[in-house]
Amino acid sequence: MTDTVSPSRLPDRLAMVLVFFASGIVLVLETVSLRLVAPYLGLSLQVTSAVIGMSLGAIAYGAWLGGWHADRRDPRRLLAPLLGLSALAVAGTLPVVRWLGEALRGTSVTVVLGLTAAAVFVPIMLLSAVPPMVVKLQLGDLEQTGRVVGRLSSVGTLGAVTATLVTGFVLVAALPTSVIMIGAAVLLAVAALALGAYLRRAGQATATAARVTAAALLAVGTGLSVLAPDPCDVETAYHCAQVSADPLRPAGRVLYLNSAEHSYVDLADPTRLEYAYTQWIGVVADLAAPAGAAVDAVHLGGGGFTVPRYLAATRPGSRSTVFEIDGGLVELAERTLGLRPGPDLRAVVGDARMLLGELPDGSADLVVGDAFGDLAVPWHLTTREMMTEIRRVAGPDGIYAQNVIDGPPTRFIRAEVATVAAVFPHVALIAPRGALDGREGANFVIVASARPLPLPALTARLAMLQQPVPMISGPDLTAFTADATVLTDDFAPVDQMLVRVS
């Protein structure tokens, strides 16, 4: 069947390809922008919400502007330049965000909204103007309005869905953010040139000077993207990761994930625990069983694999199973942080909650919770249902130690302690006095067990550290949690509890 095209219409297949392509690139940009801003803002619910909100605002504004201009100008003269401008905007986004991000690192609402807007608003707005212009061209017969609008709308949605799945499952895992962004800019530029050539053959000429200028600007934008500061040594499926050498200790290595300093590893001495919270967990591990006895440990989150290496060194014969969702992080630790998987240290890639459910009852002497998405523990690892699983795996004698970061007004740590205490009968909390009093932000370590904890021994060992730290339990811990909410799978607003506006 031959497609009959009126002079004002595009061929139906071309119209559908344009809408599919423009809508798809919009979702590629929205998905990738989360990774683009994560090194400077972290990856919290607020950042995700800001990216989605800014993207939807850009889509709405772009669609409105596209329709407005389509009613006042010939869309055939606007579509190719619009794709070219989109290519320029995408090419310029990477250097703009990286330079702004270095200058504006933070978690304030203003910084989050400003940087996410810089990442997505202009290119998504321009691309969102394409579908209404195509719809305007195709509405040659009012009796087919519903069919035309419905078909192009469905094609646009299909493009968005396809791009979301391909980006999330393939592109992000296979390519760096910079390559995806530059690739999108190049595709848009090629599409603009191809569409311009087609329309010129149809009598809609485009000025050569404009094409040359656009090509030059695209080249400049791409060049700036290459020269822009890159905060990542490695981009994994979940993190922008960087490993830095400690200038004061030749064997020291610091692991940064997104915007946070995450782990410290001494390649020459696995018993060295640099950070205070790892020292507290080390004290708990030292008292989880008789000195030197091997233990079976489960670690929720790998990071730099500091604690598993400590256990292997201080308790020979111990077996550590580490659940780490980011396979790229495991590979990075093997290359740069001295990780040597084997019978005594097994790294399993996957979600800690899903994998924990596969372990037998009472199979762990020690469970260590140290999983983070930015500065927040992933919400599904904080709930009463998760604590029930941890108690099942820890059995009647195992100990659970969980690292939490919080600051004034300490809503999250109080809720998490209340949640742990709703499942475990014996709970204690380790933290600096200023953090316990709600005057400063810090790491907290929750210690819990189905059996009585060795509180005197823990207190004595914590007091012997280079930086002594208090531990509270019993009535003091009850007063600390007060009427805090117990987190459940149905209600765990972890990110909101951690929000601090500065």
GURO-268704 format. One record per residue (C-alpha): residue number from 1; residue in three letters; z, x, y. Coordinates in pm, whole numbers, plus 50000, padded with zeros to 5 digits. Layout:
% GURO-268704
REC    n  res      Z      X      Y
REC  NUM  ALA      Z      X      Y
...
END
This chain:
% GURO-268704
REC    n  res      Z      X      Y
REC    1  MET  50000  50000  50000
REC    2  THR  49896  50145  50338
REC    3  ASP  50157  50172  50615
REC    4  THR  50001  50010  50922
REC    5  VAL  50144  50171  51235
REC    6  SER  50118  50027  51585
REC    7  PRO  50064  50277  51868
REC    8  SER  50430  50244  51973
REC    9  ARG  50576  50288  51626
REC   10  LEU  50645  50587  51407
REC   11  PRO  50540  50577  51043
REC   12  ASP  50822  50410  50852
REC   13  ARG  50884  50714  50634
REC   14  LEU  50907  50942  50936
REC   15  ALA  51145  50700  51107
REC   16  MET  51372  50693  50801
REC   17  VAL  51365  51072  50765
REC   18  LEU  51465  51116  51130
REC   19  VAL  51759  50875  51103
REC   20  PHE  51869  51020  50766
REC   21  PHE  51847  51375  50901
REC   22  ALA  52026  51311  51232
REC   23  SER  52307  51112  51068
REC   24  GLY  52345  51377  50799
REC   25  ILE  52379  51663  51048
REC   26  VAL  52646  51463  51233
REC   27  LEU  52863  51454  50921
REC   28  VAL  52795  51819  50841
REC   29  LEU  52925  51908  51188
REC   30  GLU  53228  51681  51156
REC   31  THR  53325  51829  50820
REC   32  VAL  53266  52192  50913
REC   33  SER  53443  52158  51248
REC   34  LEU  53774  52119  51064
REC   35  ARG  53726  52471  50930
REC   36  LEU  53601  52595  51265
REC   37  VAL  53920  52500  51452
REC   38  ALA  54171  52562  51170
REC   39  PRO  54228  52932  51250
REC   40  TYR  54346  52837  51599
REC   41  LEU  54509  52495  51549
REC   42  GLY  54607  52494  51182
REC   43  LEU  54505  52215  50950
REC   44  SER  54748  51930  51005
REC   45  LEU  54701  51554  51003
REC   46  GLN  54691  51564  51384
REC   47  VAL  54403  51813  51383
REC   48  THR  54213  51610  51123
REC   49  SER  54274  51292  51322
REC   50  ALA  54155  51461  51642
REC   51  VAL  53831  51578  51478
REC   52  ILE  53762  51233  51333
REC   53  GLY  53851  51060  51661
REC   54  MET  53640  51291  51875
REC   55  SER  53348  51257  51631
REC   56  LEU  53365  50878  51633
REC   57  GLY  53389  50878  52013
REC   58  ALA  53083  51104  52033
REC   59  ILE  52893  50879  51789
REC   60  ALA  52977  50569  51995
REC   61  TYR  52889  50729  52328
REC   62  GLY  52571  50886  52191
REC   63  ALA  52452  50558  52039
REC   64  TRP  52515  50378  52367
REC   65  LEU  52331  50643  52572
REC   66  GLY  52046  50655  52321
REC   67  GLY  51997  50279  52341
REC   68  TRP  52024  50281  52721
REC   69  HIS  51759  50550  52761
REC   70  ALA  51534  50393  52495
REC   71  ASP  51509  50079  52708
REC   72  ARG  51409  50277  53016
REC   73  ARG  51185  50554  52882
REC   74  ASP  50939  50602  52602
REC   75  PRO  51150  50724  52305
REC   76  ARG  50847  50914  52172
REC   77  ARG  50881  51151  52470
REC   78  LEU  51258  51190  52417
REC   79  LEU  51306  51243  52043
REC   80  ALA  51177  51602  52007
REC   81  PRO  51359  51730  52319
REC   82  LEU  51674  51552  52197
REC   83  LEU  51660  51735  51865
REC   84  GLY  51599  52061  52052
REC   85  LEU  51898  52004  52277
REC   86  SER  52106  51926  51967
REC   87  ALA  51998  52259  51817
REC   88  LEU  52109  52439  52132
REC   89  ALA  52442  52255  52135
REC   90  VAL  52512  52340  51770
REC   91  ALA  52417  52706  51822
REC   92  GLY  52649  52727  52120
REC   93  THR  52943  52552  51954
REC   94  LEU  53046  52845  51735
REC   95  PRO  53091  53105  52014
REC   96  VAL  53247  52849  52249
REC   97  VAL  53510  52742  51996
REC   98  ARG  53589  53096  51885
REC   99  TRP  53633  53231  52235
REC  100  LEU  53827  52926  52352
REC  101  GLY  54030  52926  52032
REC  102  GLU  54142  53285  52084
REC  103  ALA  54256  53192  52435
REC  104  LEU  54413  52853  52359
REC  105  ARG  54586  52894  52022
REC  106  GLY  54858  52630  51990
REC  107  THR  54963  52292  51861
REC  108  SER  55004  52095  52183
REC  109  VAL  54816  51767  52209
REC  110  THR  54610  51902  52499
REC  111  VAL  54496  52210  52308
REC  112  VAL  54422  52015  51989
REC  113  LEU  54216  51751  52168
REC  114  GLY  54042  52004  52393
REC  115  LEU  53935  52242  52119
REC  116  THR  53825  51967  51881
REC  117  ALA  53621  51811  52161
REC  118  ALA  53454  52147  52223
REC  119  ALA  53372  52168  51853
REC  120  VAL  53209  51830  51799
REC  121  PHE  53152  51612  52104
REC  122  VAL  52829  51735  52263
REC  123  PRO  52615  51800  51952
REC  124  ILE  52731  51481  51776
REC  125  MET  52672  51276  52092
REC  126  LEU  52316  51408  52121
REC  127  LEU  52235  51349  51754
REC  128  SER  52383  50998  51765
REC  129  ALA  52130  50904  52031
REC  130  VAL  51846  50951  51781
REC  131  PRO  51890  50637  51561
REC  132  PRO  51883  50379  51845
REC  133  MET  51569  50540  51986
REC  134  VAL  51400  50524  51646
REC  135  VAL  51509  50160  51606
REC  136  LYS  51358  50081  51948
REC  137  LEU  51024  50230  51842
REC  138  GLN  51013  50039  51515
REC  139  LEU  51088  49695  51662
REC  140  GLY  50726  49595  51709
REC  141  ASP  50777  49249  51558
REC  142  LEU  51085  49046  51654
REC  143  GLU  51060  48849  51330
REC  144  GLN  51136  49171  51140
REC  145  THR  51429  49282  51358
REC  146  GLY  51690  49228  51090
REC  147  ARG  51486  49409  50828
REC  148  VAL  51415  49710  51052
REC  149  VAL  51771  49745  51184
REC  150  GLY  51922  49692  50839
REC  151  ARG  51692  49944  50672
REC  152  LEU  51746  50217  50929
REC  153  SER  52119  50152  50941
REC  154  SER  52146  50184  50565
REC  155  VAL  51934  50500  50567
REC  156  GLY  52159  50651  50836
REC  157  THR  52469  50567  50634
REC  158  LEU  52311  50718  50322
REC  159  GLY  52236  51037  50519
REC  160  ALA  52598  51055  50634
REC  161  VAL  52733  51001  50283
REC  162  THR  52496  51256  50132
REC  163  ALA  52582  51517  50393
REC  164  THR  52956  51460  50349
REC  165  LEU  52939  51510  49974
REC  166  VAL  52703  51809  49988
REC  167  THR  52910  51979  50259
REC  168  GLY  53245  51916  50091
REC  169  PHE  53140  52000  49737
REC  170  VAL  52872  52266  49792
REC  171  LEU  52824  52415  50139
REC  172  VAL  53185  52488  50230
REC  173  ALA  53247  52650  49891
REC  174  ALA  52928  52858  49904
REC  175  LEU  52877  52957  50268
REC  176  PRO  53081  53078  50567
REC  177  THR  53128  52836  50855
REC  178  SER  52911  53051  51081
REC  179  VAL  52619  53037  50836
REC  180  ILE  52645  52658  50805
REC  181  MET  52650  52614  51183
REC  182  ILE  52359  52852  51247
REC  183  GLY  52168  52695  50959
REC  184  ALA  52217  52347  51110
REC  185  ALA  52095  52475  51448
REC  186  VAL  51785  52628  51291
REC  187  LEU  51708  52310  51096
REC  188  LEU  51736  52104  51413
REC  189  ALA  51510  52345  51601
REC  190  VAL  51249  52334  51325
REC  191  ALA  51270  51953  51319
REC  192  ALA  51223  51943  51697
REC  193  LEU  50917  52167  51680
REC  194  ALA  50765  51976  51388
REC  195  LEU  50821  51638  51553
REC  196  GLY  50685  51770  51881
REC  197  ALA  50371  51896  51706
REC  198  TYR  50320  51558  51537
REC  199  LEU  50363  51367  51863
REC  200  ARG  50125  51604  52047
REC  201  ARG  49858  51524  51792
REC  202  ALA  49927  51159  51871
REC  203  GLY  49874  51226  52240
REC  204  GLN  50233  51292  52351
REC  205  ALA  50210  51653  52478
REC  206  THR  50517  51868  52534
REC  207  ALA  50513  52139  52796
REC  208  THR  50476  52492  52659
REC  209  ALA  50728  52625  52912
REC  210  ALA  50989  52381  52785
REC  211  ARG  50931  52493  52426
REC  212  VAL  50959  52861  52520
REC  213  THR  51277  52798  52721
REC  214  ALA  51434  52603  52436
REC  215  ALA  51346  52877  52186
REC  216  ALA  51495  53143  52414
REC  217  LEU  51818  52947  52464
REC  218  LEU  51843  52887  52090
REC  219  ALA  51805  53259  52026
REC  220  VAL  52076  53336  52283
REC  221  GLY  52310  53079  52132
REC  222  THR  52254  53215  51782
REC  223  GLY  52312  53569  51904
REC  224  LEU  52636  53469  52072
REC  225  SER  52743  53304  51747
REC  226  VAL  52696  53632  51565
REC  227  LEU  52886  53827  51833
REC  228  ALA  53172  53578  51868
REC  229  PRO  53508  53702  51732
REC  230  ASP  53556  53601  51368
REC  231  PRO  53923  53545  51273
REC  232  CYS  53851  53549  50899
REC  233  ASP  53811  53830  50650
REC  234  VAL  53729  53568  50389
REC  235  GLU  53659  53197  50410
REC  236  THR  53782  53024  50098
REC  237  ALA  53737  52658  50014
REC  238  TYR  54064  52580  50195
REC  239  HIS  54151  52864  50429
REC  240  CYS  54038  53118  50682
REC  241  ALA  54210  53418  50523
REC  242  GLN  54280  53762  50663
REC  243  VAL  54470  54055  50513
REC  244  SER  54605  54317  50753
REC  245  ALA  54773  54650  50682
REC  246  ASP  55127  54702  50810
REC  247  PRO  55108  54989  51062
REC  248  LEU  55470  55082  50982
REC  249  ARG  55433  55090  50604
REC  250  PRO  55115  55224  50439
REC  251  ALA  55153  55001  50132
REC  252  GLY  55242  54688  50330
REC  253  ARG  54994  54401  50354
REC  254  VAL  55020  54080  50557
REC  255  LEU  54827  53769  50453
REC  256  TYR  54725  53525  50726
REC  257  LEU  54601  53177  50637
REC  258  ASN  54439  52986  50921
REC  259  SER  54675  53025  51216
REC  260  ALA  54988  53123  51023
REC  261  GLU  55135  53448  50894
REC  262  HIS  55182  53350  50533
REC  263  SER  55288  53632  50300
REC  264  TYR  55395  53996  50295
REC  265  VAL  55322  54219  49997
REC  266  ASP  55433  54577  49940
REC  267  LEU  55174  54721  49702
REC  268  ALA  55404  55011  49610
REC  269  ASP  55726  54813  49566
REC  270  PRO  55709  54455  49428
REC  271  THR  56087  54423  49465
REC  272  ARG  56060  54447  49843
REC  273  LEU  56092  54102  50001
REC  274  GLU  56006  54140  50369
REC  275  TYR  56053  53788  50499
REC  276  ALA  56399  53636  50518
REC  277  TYR  56308  53322  50325
REC  278  THR  56165  53526  50037
REC  279  GLN  56493  53718  50025
REC  280  TRP  56681  53388  49995
REC  281  ILE  56451  53276  49713
REC  282  GLY  56506  53619  49557
REC  283  VAL  56882  53559  49562
REC  284  VAL  56832  53223  49391
REC  285  ALA  56605  53385  49131
REC  286  ASP  56861  53662  49071
REC  287  LEU  57125  53402  48988
REC  288  ALA  56904  53163  48790
REC  289  ALA  56990  53348  48468
REC  290  PRO  57200  53646  48358
REC  291  ALA  57098  53973  48525
REC  292  GLY  56783  54121  48376
REC  293  ALA  56718  53828  48142
REC  294  ALA  56361  53702  48125
REC  295  VAL  56291  53358  48270
REC  296  ASP  56009  53107  48258
REC  297  ALA  55910  53026  48616
REC  298  VAL  55667  52781  48772
REC  299  HIS  55543  52844  49126
REC  300  LEU  55394  52564  49335
REC  301  GLY  55162  52761  49561
REC  302  GLY  55055  53123  49523
REC  303  GLY  54986  53270  49866
REC  304  GLY  55039  53644  49836
REC  305  PHE  55209  53605  49494
REC  306  THR  55514  53787  49631
REC  307  VAL  55783  53604  49432
REC  308  PRO  55598  53612  49096
REC  309  ARG  55555  53989  49134
REC  310  TYR  55926  54018  49222
REC  311  LEU  56026  53833  48907
REC  312  ALA  55802  54050  48691
REC  313  ALA  55963  54363  48837
REC  314  THR  56328  54250  48831
REC  315  ARG  56322  54050  48509
REC  316  PRO  56083  54222  48265
REC  317  GLY  55937  53984  48014
REC  318  SER  55951  53687  48248
REC  319  ARG  55657  53451  48247
REC  320  SER  55534  53306  48575
REC  321  THR  55282  53023  48598
REC  322  VAL  55141  52989  48949
REC  323  PHE  54963  52672  49057
REC  324  GLU  54732  52758  49347
REC  325  ILE  54478  52506  49470
REC  326  ASP  54259  52771  49635
REC  327  GLY  54066  52977  49382
REC  328  GLY  53932  53197  49661
REC  329  LEU  54288  53293  49753
REC  330  VAL  54355  53402  49394
REC  331  GLU  54044  53624  49404
REC  332  LEU  54150  53768  49741
REC  333  ALA  54497  53848  49605
REC  334  GLU  54342  54026  49308
REC  335  ARG  54120  54236  49536
REC  336  THR  54365  54323  49812
REC  337  LEU  54723  54228  49724
REC  338  GLY  54776  54388  49387
REC  339  LEU  54771  54069  49180
REC  340  ARG  54719  54147  48811
REC  341  PRO  54708  53827  48605
REC  342  GLY  54818  53860  48243
REC  343  PRO  55061  53716  47988
REC  344  ASP  55351  53754  48232
REC  345  LEU  55170  53611  48538
REC  346  ARG  54920  53330  48498
REC  347  ALA  54737  53187  48799
REC  348  VAL  54603  52835  48744
REC  349  VAL  54366  52697  49006
REC  350  GLY  54430  52333  49087
REC  351  ASP  54659  52085  49258
REC  352  ALA  55024  52165  49183
REC  353  ARG  55126  51805  49134
REC  354  MET  54850  51732  48887
REC  355  LEU  54912  52052  48693
REC  356  LEU  55290  52008  48688
REC  357  GLY  55243  51681  48500
REC  358  GLU  55088  51876  48212
REC  359  LEU  55397  52091  48151
REC  360  PRO  55653  52002  47880
REC  361  ASP  56001  51874  47962
REC  362  GLY  56254  52149  48029
REC  363  SER  55992  52424  48015
REC  364  ALA  56099  52611  48332
REC  365  ASP  56416  52802  48415
REC  366  LEU  56305  52830  48776
REC  367  VAL  56063  52624  48987
REC  368  VAL  55966  52767  49327
REC  369  GLY  55803  52539  49584
REC  370  ASP  55609  52741  49843
REC  371  ALA  55290  52542  49899
REC  372  PHE  55174  52488  50256
REC  373  GLY  54884  52333  50441
REC  374  ASP  54921  52511  50776
REC  375  LEU  55297  52478  50852
REC  376  ALA  55355  52159  50656
REC  377  VAL  55424  52118  50287
REC  378  PRO  55144  51894  50150
REC  379  TRP  55293  51547  50166
REC  380  HIS  55237  51458  49800
REC  381  LEU  55454  51757  49702
REC  382  THR  55748  51630  49909
REC  383  THR  55817  51286  49764
REC  384  ARG  56082  51145  49533
REC  385  GLU  55819  51098  49264
REC  386  MET  55731  51468  49287
REC  387  MET  56098  51565  49269
REC  388  THR  56130  51355  48955
REC  389  GLU  55850  51557  48796
REC  390  ILE  56012  51883  48904
REC  391  ARG  56346  51780  48755
REC  392  ARG  56172  51685  48430
REC  393  VAL  56009  52029  48404
REC  394  ALA  56327  52211  48512
REC  395  GLY  56529  52022  48251
REC  396  PRO  56910  52016  48242
REC  397  ASP  56958  52385  48332
REC  398  GLY  56665  52488  48554
REC  399  ILE  56686  52554  48928
REC  400  TYR  56445  52441  49198
REC  401  ALA  56402  52642  49521
REC  402  GLN  56178  52498  49792
REC  403  ASN  56065  52665  50113
REC  404  VAL  56030  52435  50415
REC  405  ILE  55944  52512  50778
REC  406  ASP  56079  52285  51051
REC  407  GLY  56220  52288  51401
REC  408  PRO  56402  52061  51644
REC  409  PRO  56465  51774  51594
REC  410  THR  56454  51875  51221
REC  411  ARG  56335  51536  51103
REC  412  PHE  56132  51668  50813
REC  413  ILE  56387  51905  50660
REC  414  ARG  56656  51637  50676
REC  415  ALA  56423  51389  50507
REC  416  GLU  56323  51643  50243
REC  417  VAL  56684  51731  50163
REC  418  ALA  56763  51361  50131
REC  419  THR  56463  51322  49899
REC  420  VAL  56564  51614  49677
REC  421  ALA  56924  51485  49668
REC  422  ALA  56799  51143  49557
REC  423  VAL  56682  51308  49232
REC  424  PHE  56897  51619  49180
REC  425  PRO  57278  51577  49169
REC  426  HIS  57348  51930  49294
REC  427  VAL  57179  52046  49617
REC  428  ALA  57239  52320  49875
REC  429  LEU  57052  52432  50185
REC  430  ILE  56999  52787  50313
REC  431  ALA  56899  52843  50677
REC  432  PRO  57003  53029  50992
REC  433  ARG  57292  52869  51181
REC  434  GLY  57076  52790  51481
REC  435  ALA  56830  52601  51261
REC  436  LEU  57108  52407  51087
REC  437  ASP  57242  52311  51430
REC  438  GLY  56897  52190  51536
REC  439  ARG  56858  52453  51809
REC  440  GLU  56565  52653  51670
REC  441  GLY  56275  52638  51430
REC  442  ALA  56296  52838  51109
REC  443  ASN  56240  52850  50737
REC  444  PHE  56479  52650  50521
REC  445  VAL  56524  52692  50146
REC  446  ILE  56648  52394  49947
REC  447  VAL  56821  52479  49620
REC  448  ALA  56869  52206  49359
REC  449  SER  56957  52163  48995
REC  450  ALA  57076  51909  48741
REC  451  ARG  57368  52142  48666
REC  452  PRO  57628  52270  48914
REC  453  LEU  57490  52548  49130
REC  454  PRO  57662  52889  49140
REC  455  LEU  57766  52825  49499
REC  456  PRO  58027  53107  49537
REC  457  ALA  57787  53365  49398
REC  458  LEU  57500  53239  49616
REC  459  THR  57719  53243  49927
REC  460  ALA  57840  53596  49854
REC  461  ARG  57490  53732  49792
REC  462  LEU  57346  53566  50104
REC  463  ALA  57627  53720  50310
REC  464  MET  57531  54067  50182
REC  465  LEU  57174  54051  50310
REC  466  GLN  57067  54268  50603
REC  467  GLN  57052  53944  50801
REC  468  PRO  57331  53728  50654
REC  469  VAL  57256  53359  50638
REC  470  PRO  57479  53056  50576
REC  471  MET  57440  52796  50303
REC  472  ILE  57569  52439  50324
REC  473  SER  57639  52188  50048
REC  474  GLY  57864  51891  49973
REC  475  PRO  57999  51703  50278
REC  476  ASP  57835  51946  50522
REC  477  LEU  57495  51880  50367
REC  478  THR  57557  51506  50367
REC  479  ALA  57638  51523  50738
REC  480  PHE  57322  51728  50798
REC  481  THR  57092  51473  50633
REC  482  ALA  57280  51178  50788
REC  483  ASP  57061  50867  50751
REC  484  ALA  56735  51059  50692
REC  485  THR  56451  50876  50519
REC  486  VAL  56386  50944  50152
REC  487  LEU  56015  51029  50123
REC  488  THR  55810  50841  49864
REC  489  ASP  55448  50827  49755
REC  490  ASP  55426  50508  49958
REC  491  PHE  55574  50657  50276
REC  492  ALA  55577  51029  50352
REC  493  PRO  55480  51091  50719
REC  494  VAL  55532  51466  50689
REC  495  ASP  55293  51577  50964
REC  496  GLN  55431  51325  51211
REC  497  MET  55785  51444  51145
REC  498  LEU  55677  51797  51230
REC  499  VAL  55496  51711  51555
REC  500  ARG  55618  51911  51852
REC  501  VAL  55446  51861  52186
REC  502  SER  55445  52168  52411
END
